[in-house]
Amino acid sequence: METIFSILYFIIVIGILVFVHEFGHFLMARLSGMRVEAFSLGMGFRLFGWNKKTGFTFGNLPENLELEGDTDYRIAAFPIGGYCKISGMVDESFDTEFAGKEPQEWEFRAKNPFKKALVISGGVIFNMLLAIGIFSFLIFQNGEYVYNTNKIGYVVENSIAKNIGLQAGDEVISINKQKPTDWSNLRQLLTVDNIGNDLNIIVKRNNEEKSLFFDEKDLVNVLSAQLPIGLQPVDMKTVIVNVLQNGLAIENGISENDTIVAVNFEPVISQEDFISKLKSHKNENITLTLSNENGISEKNFTLNDEGTIGVQISSVFTGETTLIKYNIFQAIIKGSVNTFEMFGSIIVSIKQIFIGNLEFKQAIGGPIMIAQQATQFAERGLYSFLTFTAMLSISLALLNILPFPALDGGHLLIIIIEAIIRREIPIKAKLVVQQIGLFVLIGLMIYVIFNDFQKLF
């Protein structure tokens, strides 16, 4: 039964994301005067669909059927994606029947670079709009809890806060003579509110006031480098939210909702601190101190050569909070800010993979992991499930905009090149690029699914 629910939640989440993404392409194409020959949820064999010409039918359409500008809306066999087949465009269908003919006014290739770019970017734009819509709705409905503290619990290495000179234990008295009202306001004063301004910060450190100065040019530089703010307040605890089936955690009786207290009796003060402590003890015996409703426990075992134990963790604030309610316009602004902050954090995570601070196979999840996580978030309620959907929508947007062949970003790069050289790249060349890109993506998907199985078993 659990497997059935996992498949169901996976189809729901992927169905929503794919529909929104492809609808973005579809709408922009139609608004740009292009014909969309097929709008498909799923890949591969056409199970059933509808169009004005044949009505509702099962199976593939006749090969010689001409829809004459109408669209076939279909459901295909494999629920792992979808596509819009736009007339006159080299895409994953590899259809080049139009190649030897003069461009028609309704074809993709007949439009100017701006309209082409708009159509290609439509999916990413709509995925971001979906995330903004979900976050805005949740904030409008439920408000937002703010942390009533201005005391720092942890500072991340190579972060904005570290560059400024802030330290764990500092109590921030003022930033440019403004007293932070809560933790969210403190973060905003450090970044958005003071872009282009020098930072003059007063902190209370070891019962003494200390002044910190940060040049506005340096602030702009670190912000443009998309470094994380790198601050965590006091009164945060690191909680295990998921235990993977194949890992040290499940072997040693570590459970969901356990709070990580210490590694080798050194207190854990953040998610980053916990990961760092594990990485520093690869292949060593460790003592992990945990707490839950049954009290304190200690787990003794030997770490693997990756410094991981097979868990997903989250931070939970245990201090005083205040609930703030927003009107619809404030909620949209806040939802937009949350979306782009999450977009930035994903970029930072990808950067950590490339510089070697984060294991690729631990950071990347495929269909199996998505199905598992969708089930877990759904079991926690609608709020959690919608939040997960928004997060996944942002990830899909970022993945698709990467300048890689067969992805939207790859198509966009070709459009930019054609706009610069003022002529179309030969269709055969585009076809080869698409085939290579698709081959690499299929290989990556196989690897990711294999990696999912390894984590599972």
C-alpha positions in Angstrom: 0.0 0.0 0.0 2.9 2.4 0.8 4.4 1.8 -2.6 1.0 2.6 -4.3 0.7 5.9 -2.4 4.3 6.8 -3.3 3.6 6.2 -7.0 0.3 8.2 -6.7 2.0 11.2 -5.0 4.8 11.0 -7.5 2.4 11.2 -10.4 0.5 14.0 -8.8 3.6 16.1 -8.1 5.2 15.5 -11.5 1.9 15.9 -13.3 1.4 19.4 -11.7 5.0 20.5 -12.5 5.0 19.1 -16.0 1.6 20.6 -16.9 2.6 24.0 -15.6 6.0 23.9 -17.4 4.5 22.8 -20.7 1.6 25.1 -20.5 4.1 28.0 -20.2 5.6 26.9 -23.5 2.2 26.3 -25.0 0.8 29.7 -24.0 3.8 31.7 -25.1 3.9 29.8 -28.5 0.2 30.6 -29.1 0.6 34.2 -28.1 3.6 34.4 -30.5 1.5 33.1 -33.4 3.1 29.6 -33.5 1.2 26.4 -34.0 1.5 23.7 -31.3 1.0 20.3 -32.9 0.9 18.3 -29.6 0.6 19.1 -25.9 1.6 15.9 -24.0 1.7 14.9 -20.4 4.0 12.0 -20.2 6.5 10.7 -22.8 6.5 7.9 -25.4 3.4 6.1 -26.7 0.2 8.1 -26.9 -2.3 6.4 -24.6 -5.3 8.6 -25.5 -6.0 12.2 -26.3 -8.3 14.8 -28.0 -8.2 17.2 -30.9 -10.8 19.0 -33.0 -10.1 16.9 -36.1 -10.5 13.3 -34.7 -12.1 14.0 -31.3 -11.2 11.6 -28.4 -9.2 8.6 -29.5 -6.9 5.9 -28.1 -3.4 5.1 -29.3 -1.2 6.9 -31.8 -2.7 9.2 -34.4 -2.4 8.3 -38.1 1.0 9.4 -39.5 -0.6 11.3 -42.4 -3.1 13.2 -40.3 -3.0 17.0 -40.7 -4.4 18.9 -37.8 -4.2 22.2 -39.7 -3.2 24.4 -36.8 -5.1 22.5 -34.1 -3.4 20.9 -31.1 -3.6 17.3 -30.0 -3.9 17.2 -26.2 -2.6 13.8 -25.1 -1.6 11.6 -22.2 1.5 9.4 -23.0 2.7 6.2 -21.4 5.6 7.3 -19.2 4.8 9.9 -16.5 8.3 11.2 -16.2 7.9 14.4 -18.2 6.0 16.0 -21.1 6.5 18.1 -24.2 4.9 20.7 -26.5 5.6 19.9 -30.2 5.9 23.4 -31.8 5.8 23.6 -35.6 9.2 24.3 -37.2 11.3 23.6 -34.1 14.0 21.0 -33.7 13.2 19.3 -30.4 13.3 15.9 -28.6 11.0 14.4 -31.3 13.8 14.9 -33.9 11.2 15.8 -36.5 12.9 17.5 -39.4 10.2 17.1 -42.1 10.0 20.8 -42.4 13.7 21.2 -43.2 13.5 21.3 -47.0 10.6 23.7 -47.1 10.3 27.5 -46.9 9.5 28.7 -43.3 5.8 29.3 -42.7 4.5 32.2 -40.7 3.2 29.9 -38.0 6.5 28.1 -37.5 9.0 28.6 -34.7 11.9 29.2 -37.1 10.0 32.0 -38.8 9.8 34.2 -35.7 12.2 36.8 -34.4 14.8 35.9 -31.6 12.7 37.7 -28.9 9.6 35.5 -29.6 11.7 32.4 -29.8 13.4 33.2 -26.5 10.0 33.9 -24.9 8.6 30.6 -26.0 11.6 28.6 -24.8 11.7 30.5 -21.4 7.9 30.0 -20.9 8.2 26.8 -19.0 10.8 28.1 -16.6 8.8 31.3 -16.1 5.7 29.4 -15.3 7.5 27.0 -12.9 8.8 30.1 -11.0 5.3 31.6 -11.1 3.9 28.4 -9.6 6.3 28.5 -6.7 5.6 32.2 -6.1 1.8 31.4 -6.2 2.1 28.5 -3.7 4.3 30.4 -1.3 2.1 33.5 -1.6 -1.0 31.5 -0.9 0.5 29.7 2.1 1.8 33.0 3.5 -1.6 34.7 3.0 -3.5 31.8 4.5 -1.2 31.0 7.4 0.9 34.1 8.0 4.6 33.7 8.8 6.4 33.0 12.1 9.4 35.3 12.8 12.1 34.5 15.2 12.2 37.0 18.1 16.0 37.1 18.5 19.0 39.1 17.3 21.6 36.7 18.7 23.8 34.6 16.4 24.1 30.9 17.0 26.3 29.9 14.1 28.2 31.5 11.2 28.9 29.5 8.0 32.4 29.5 6.6 32.9 31.5 3.3 29.6 33.4 3.8 28.5 37.0 3.8 28.3 37.0 7.6 31.8 35.5 7.9 33.2 38.1 5.6 31.6 40.9 7.6 33.3 39.5 10.8 30.2 38.3 12.7 30.7 35.5 15.2 28.6 32.9 17.0 27.4 34.4 20.2 27.2 37.9 18.9 24.1 39.9 19.8 23.4 42.4 17.0 22.6 45.8 18.6 22.3 47.9 15.4 23.0 47.9 11.7 23.6 51.4 10.3 21.9 52.7 13.4 18.8 50.6 12.9 17.9 48.1 15.6 16.8 44.7 14.1 13.3 43.9 15.2 13.6 40.2 14.6 15.8 37.6 12.9 14.2 38.2 9.4 14.7 41.9 9.8 18.3 41.4 10.8 19.0 39.4 7.6 17.3 42.0 5.5 19.3 44.9 7.1 22.5 43.0 6.3 21.7 42.6 2.6 18.8 44.0 0.7 18.2 47.1 2.7 21.8 48.2 2.5 23.0 47.4 -1.0 25.2 50.3 -2.0 25.8 51.4 1.6 28.7 50.8 3.9 27.8 48.5 6.9 28.3 49.9 10.4 27.4 47.1 12.8 27.3 47.2 16.6 27.4 43.8 18.3 27.6 42.7 21.9 30.4 40.2 22.2 31.5 38.7 25.5 29.5 41.5 27.4 31.3 44.2 25.5 30.1 46.3 22.5 32.2 46.0 19.4 32.0 47.9 16.1 32.2 46.1 12.7 32.7 47.9 9.4 32.1 46.5 5.9 32.8 48.4 2.7 29.8 48.7 0.4 31.9 47.6 -2.6 32.8 44.4 -0.7 29.1 43.9 0.2 28.0 44.2 -3.5 30.8 41.8 -4.5 29.8 39.1 -2.1 26.1 39.5 -2.9 26.8 39.3 -6.6 28.8 36.1 -6.0 25.6 34.7 -4.6 27.2 33.6 -1.3 24.8 32.6 1.4 24.1 35.0 4.2 25.4 32.2 6.4 23.7 33.1 9.7 21.7 31.0 12.1 20.1 32.2 15.3 20.5 30.7 18.7 17.9 28.2 19.9 18.1 26.1 16.7 18.1 22.4 16.8 19.0 20.0 14.1 16.3 17.3 13.5 16.3 14.2 11.4 13.4 14.3 9.0 14.1 11.2 6.9 16.2 8.0 7.4 17.3 6.4 4.2 16.8 2.6 3.8 20.5 1.8 3.1 22.7 3.7 5.5 24.4 3.8 8.9 21.5 5.6 10.5 18.9 2.8 10.1 21.5 0.2 10.9 22.2 1.9 14.3 18.6 2.5 15.3 18.5 6.3 14.4 14.9 7.4 13.7 12.9 10.3 12.2 12.3 13.2 14.6 15.5 12.5 16.6 17.3 15.7 17.5 21.1 15.6 16.9 22.7 16.9 20.1 26.4 16.2 19.6 29.1 14.4 17.6 31.9 13.0 19.8 30.4 15.1 22.7 30.9 18.3 20.8 27.6 20.2 20.5 25.9 20.4 17.1 24.7 23.9 16.5 23.5 23.8 12.9 23.0 21.5 9.9 26.2 22.8 8.4 28.1 22.2 11.6 26.8 18.6 11.8 27.8 17.9 8.2 31.2 19.4 8.8 31.8 17.3 11.9 30.9 14.1 10.1 33.2 15.0 7.2 36.1 15.5 9.6 35.7 12.0 11.0 35.5 9.8 7.9 36.3 6.1 8.5 36.6 6.9 12.3 34.6 5.7 15.3 32.1 8.3 16.5 29.7 8.8 19.3 26.4 10.4 18.1 24.3 11.9 20.9 20.6 12.1 20.1 17.5 13.2 22.0 13.8 12.4 21.5 10.6 12.0 23.6 12.3 9.0 25.4 15.3 11.0 26.5 19.0 11.2 25.6 20.8 8.3 23.8 24.2 7.6 22.4 25.0 5.7 19.2 28.5 4.4 18.7 29.6 3.3 15.2 32.3 3.7 12.5 31.6 6.3 9.8 32.0 5.4 6.1 34.6 7.0 3.7 32.0 9.6 2.6 31.3 11.0 6.1 27.6 10.4 5.8 25.1 8.3 7.8 22.1 8.2 5.5 19.7 10.9 6.8 18.0 14.1 5.7 18.1 16.8 8.3 16.3 20.1 9.0 16.6 23.0 11.4 13.9 23.8 13.9 13.7 27.0 15.9 12.9 26.5 19.6 12.9 30.1 20.8 10.2 32.8 21.0 8.2 33.4 17.8 5.6 35.9 16.6 2.9 35.2 14.0 2.7 38.0 11.3 -0.3 38.2 9.0 0.0 39.6 5.5 -2.6 41.0 3.0 -2.6 39.6 -0.5 -0.2 42.1 -2.0 2.3 41.7 0.9 2.0 37.9 0.6 2.8 38.0 -3.1 5.9 40.1 -2.4 7.0 37.8 0.4 6.3 34.7 -1.7 8.4 36.2 -4.5 11.3 36.9 -2.1 11.1 33.3 -0.7 11.1 31.8 -4.2 14.2 33.7 -5.4 16.0 33.1 -2.1 15.4 29.4 -2.5 16.5 29.6 -6.1 19.7 31.2 -4.9 20.3 28.6 -2.2 19.9 25.8 -4.9 22.6 27.6 -7.0 24.9 27.7 -3.9 24.3 23.9 -3.4 25.2 23.2 -7.0 28.3 25.2 -6.5 29.2 23.2 -3.4 28.9 20.0 -5.6 31.4 21.4 -8.2 34.0 22.5 -5.6 33.8 19.1 -3.9 32.1 20.1 -0.6 29.0 18.1 -1.3 28.8 14.5 -2.7 26.9 14.5 -6.0 25.2 11.2 -5.4 24.1 12.3 -1.9 22.8 15.7 -3.1 21.0 14.5 -6.3 17.7 12.5 -6.2 15.8 10.9 -9.0 12.2 9.6 -9.4 12.4 7.1 -6.5 13.6 9.7 -4.1 11.1 12.2 -5.3 8.3 9.6 -4.8 9.5 8.9 -1.3 9.8 12.6 -0.3 6.4 13.4 -1.9 4.8 10.7 0.3 6.6 12.0 3.4 5.5 15.6 2.8 1.9 14.5 1.9 1.7 12.6 5.2 2.5 15.8 7.1 -0.4 17.6 5.5 -1.4 19.8 2.6 0.9 22.7 3.8 4.0 20.5 3.6 3.0 18.9 0.3 2.4 22.3 -1.3 5.8 23.5 0.0 7.5 20.5 -1.4 5.8 21.0 -4.8 7.0 24.6 -4.8 10.6 23.6 -4.0 10.5 21.0 -6.7 9.1 23.5 -9.2 12.0 25.9 -8.5 14.5 23.0 -8.9 12.9 22.1 -12.2 13.1 25.7 -13.4 16.8 25.9 -12.5 17.5 22.5 -14.2 15.8 23.5 -17.4 17.5 26.8 -17.8 21.0 25.3 -17.6 22.7 25.9 -21.0 22.8 22.2 -21.9 21.7 20.6 -25.2 18.1 19.2 -25.1 17.2 21.5 -22.1 15.4 24.8 -22.5 18.7 26.6 -21.6 20.4 24.8 -24.5 17.7 26.0 -26.9 18.0 29.5 -25.5 21.8 29.5 -26.1 21.2 28.5 -29.7 18.7 31.4 -30.1 21.3 33.8 -28.7 24.0 32.6 -31.0 21.7 32.8 -34.0 20.8 36.4 -33.0 24.5 37.3 -32.8 25.5 35.8 -36.1 22.2 36.9 -37.7 21.5 33.6 -39.4 20.1 30.2 -38.5 22.4 27.4 -37.5 22.0 24.4 -40.0 19.2 22.1 -38.9 21.4 19.1 -39.2 23.8 20.6 -36.7 21.0 21.4 -34.3 19.8 17.8 -34.7 23.2 16.4 -33.8 23.4 18.7 -30.7 20.0 17.6 -29.6 20.9 13.9 -30.0 24.1 14.2 -28.0 22.4 16.2 -25.3 19.5 13.7 -25.0 21.9 10.8 -24.9 23.9 12.4 -22.1 20.6 13.2 -20.2 19.4 9.6 -20.6 22.7 8.4 -19.2 22.5 10.8 -16.3 18.9 9.7 -15.6 20.0 6.1 -15.5 22.8 6.9 -13.1 20.4 8.9 -10.9 17.8 6.1 -10.8 20.6 3.5 -10.0 21.8 5.9 -7.2 18.2 6.0 -5.9 18.2 2.2 -5.7 21.5 2.1 -3.9 20.1 4.5 -1.3 16.9 2.5 -1.0 18.5 -0.9 -0.7 
